[in-house]
Amino acid sequence: MRVLAILLGLAVLTALAGIGVRAWAPGFDTQVLQAIAGGRDTTLTSIAWVVTQAGSFLRRWKRPADDIALVVIAAGSAVLPFVVKLIVARPRPTIEHLSHLSSLSFPSEHTTQAAAIYLAIAIMLSQSLTRGWREAVIAFGVLIALAVAWSRVYLGVHYPTDVAAGLVLGWGWALLVFHWARPKLIQDQPAMGRPAVT
């Protein structure tokens, strides 16, 4: 129930933000897109294509609860932007796309998924590290998501506010699941691998 409550709450909040952005910030988004499109070159375009294709990362964690949490985070980061897109119904930018897409624009699915999954992975990987290394790993996860967000705007397939919403939505979803729902998963786990008391 906690996961469902988080999912629905974030969907509603992000949809409301999207409706507001669509109504009041079209000029800002268009100006930023035009400025970025004016600075495109072959090298940056190649980098943007590589970054935007950053995919999923699979790893076995020390606790089954981490496996479940990662699956929930990955699934939610796919469902949330899909639902919000249907509510907001914002068309893609009209500027020249370097990738041809006909789906809706707000929020960015690529960015939402990158933000959620890479932050979750960074948190899980860094649990046993010292504070400095933990912060570095988490910062790296955040940087990957920011790079994906940049690539989507650079390629002309999203407005800046689309990717900003994707970042907030993805990071919010991952943090809420990890810190609110995951402890419940750990509590509900049977004591696997522990010797029976006789």
FENVENSUL-V822025 format. One record per residue. N is the residue number from 1. RES is the residue in one letter. SS is DSSP state (helix for helix, strand for strand, loop for the rest). PHI is phi as a letter, one per 30 degrees, with the letter a starting at -180 (none if undefined). OMEGA is omega in whole degrees, 0 to 359 (NA if undefined). Layout:
BEGIN
N & RES & SS & PHI & OMEGA
N & RES & SS & PHI & OMEGA
END
This chain:
BEGIN
1 & M & loop & none & 179
2 & R & helix & d & 181
3 & V & helix & d & 180
4 & L & helix & d & 179
5 & A & helix & d & 178
6 & I & helix & d & 182
7 & L & helix & e & 182
8 & L & helix & d & 180
9 & G & helix & d & 179
10 & L & helix & d & 179
11 & A & helix & d & 181
12 & V & helix & d & 181
13 & L & helix & d & 181
14 & T & helix & d & 178
15 & A & helix & d & 178
16 & L & helix & d & 177
17 & A & helix & d & 180
18 & G & helix & d & 178
19 & I & helix & d & 177
20 & G & helix & d & 179
21 & V & helix & d & 182
22 & R & helix & d & 182
23 & A & helix & d & 192
24 & W & helix & c & 185
25 & A & loop & b & 181
26 & P & helix & d & 182
27 & G & helix & d & 179
28 & F & helix & e & 182
29 & D & helix & d & 182
30 & T & helix & d & 180
31 & Q & helix & d & 180
32 & V & helix & d & 179
33 & L & helix & d & 180
34 & Q & helix & d & 179
35 & A & helix & d & 180
36 & I & helix & d & 180
37 & A & helix & d & 179
38 & G & helix & d & 181
39 & G & loop & c & 181
40 & R & loop & d & 170
41 & D & loop & b & 187
42 & T & helix & d & 182
43 & T & helix & d & 180
44 & L & helix & d & 180
45 & T & helix & d & 177
46 & S & helix & d & 179
47 & I & helix & d & 181
48 & A & helix & d & 180
49 & W & helix & d & 179
50 & V & helix & d & 183
51 & V & helix & d & 184
52 & T & helix & d & 179
53 & Q & loop & c & 178
54 & A & loop & e & 188
55 & G & loop & c & 184
56 & S & loop & d & 182
57 & F & loop & b & 183
58 & L & loop & c & 181
59 & R & loop & a & 173
60 & R & loop & d & 181
61 & W & loop & c & 182
62 & K & loop & d & 181
63 & R & loop & b & 177
64 & P & helix & e & 179
65 & A & helix & e & 178
66 & D & helix & d & 176
67 & D & helix & d & 182
68 & I & helix & d & 181
69 & A & helix & e & 181
70 & L & helix & d & 178
71 & V & helix & d & 179
72 & V & helix & d & 180
73 & I & helix & d & 180
74 & A & helix & d & 180
75 & A & helix & d & 180
76 & G & helix & d & 181
77 & S & helix & d & 173
78 & A & helix & d & 183
79 & V & helix & d & 185
80 & L & helix & e & 181
81 & P & helix & d & 178
82 & F & helix & d & 180
83 & V & helix & d & 182
84 & V & helix & d & 177
85 & K & helix & e & 181
86 & L & helix & d & 181
87 & I & helix & d & 184
88 & V & helix & d & 178
89 & A & loop & h & 178
90 & R & loop & d & 178
91 & P & loop & d & 175
92 & R & loop & d & 176
93 & P & loop & e & 179
94 & T & loop & d & 177
95 & I & loop & d & 181
96 & E & loop & e & 178
97 & H & loop & c & 169
98 & L & loop & c & 174
99 & S & loop & b & 186
100 & H & loop & c & 180
101 & L & loop & b & 180
102 & S & loop & c & 181
103 & S & loop & d & 181
104 & L & loop & d & 195
105 & S & loop & c & 189
106 & F & loop & c & 356
107 & P & loop & c & 179
108 & S & loop & d & 178
109 & E & helix & d & 179
110 & H & helix & e & 184
111 & T & helix & d & 179
112 & T & helix & e & 182
113 & Q & helix & d & 179
114 & A & helix & d & 181
115 & A & helix & d & 184
116 & A & helix & d & 188
117 & I & helix & d & 182
118 & Y & helix & d & 175
119 & L & helix & d & 179
120 & A & helix & d & 179
121 & I & helix & d & 180
122 & A & helix & d & 180
123 & I & helix & d & 181
124 & M & helix & d & 180
125 & L & helix & d & 188
126 & S & loop & c & 185
127 & Q & loop & e & 184
128 & S & loop & c & 183
129 & L & loop & d & 174
130 & T & loop & d & 188
131 & R & helix & e & 182
132 & G & helix & d & 179
133 & W & helix & d & 178
134 & R & helix & e & 179
135 & E & helix & d & 181
136 & A & helix & d & 180
137 & V & helix & d & 179
138 & I & helix & d & 178
139 & A & helix & d & 179
140 & F & helix & d & 176
141 & G & helix & d & 178
142 & V & helix & d & 180
143 & L & helix & d & 177
144 & I & helix & d & 180
145 & A & helix & d & 178
146 & L & helix & d & 178
147 & A & helix & d & 177
148 & V & helix & d & 179
149 & A & helix & e & 178
150 & W & helix & e & 184
151 & S & helix & d & 181
152 & R & helix & d & 177
153 & V & helix & d & 180
154 & Y & helix & e & 181
155 & L & loop & d & 175
156 & G & loop & i & 183
157 & V & loop & c & 178
158 & H & loop & b & 170
159 & Y & loop & d & 177
160 & P & helix & e & 180
161 & T & helix & d & 175
162 & D & helix & d & 183
163 & V & helix & d & 176
164 & A & helix & d & 177
165 & A & helix & d & 178
166 & G & helix & d & 178
167 & L & helix & d & 182
168 & V & helix & d & 181
169 & L & helix & d & 181
170 & G & helix & d & 180
171 & W & helix & d & 179
172 & G & helix & d & 179
173 & W & helix & d & 181
174 & A & helix & d & 182
175 & L & helix & d & 180
176 & L & helix & d & 178
177 & V & helix & d & 185
178 & F & helix & d & 186
179 & H & helix & c & 182
180 & W & helix & c & 183
181 & A & helix & d & 184
182 & R & helix & d & 178
183 & P & helix & e & 177
184 & K & helix & d & 177
185 & L & helix & d & 180
186 & I & helix & d & 180
187 & Q & helix & d & 183
188 & D & helix & d & 182
189 & Q & loop & d & 172
190 & P & loop & d & 182
191 & A & loop & d & 184
192 & M & loop & d & 175
193 & G & loop & i & 179
194 & R & loop & d & 180
195 & P & loop & d & 179
196 & A & loop & d & 178
197 & V & loop & d & 181
198 & T & loop & c & NA
END
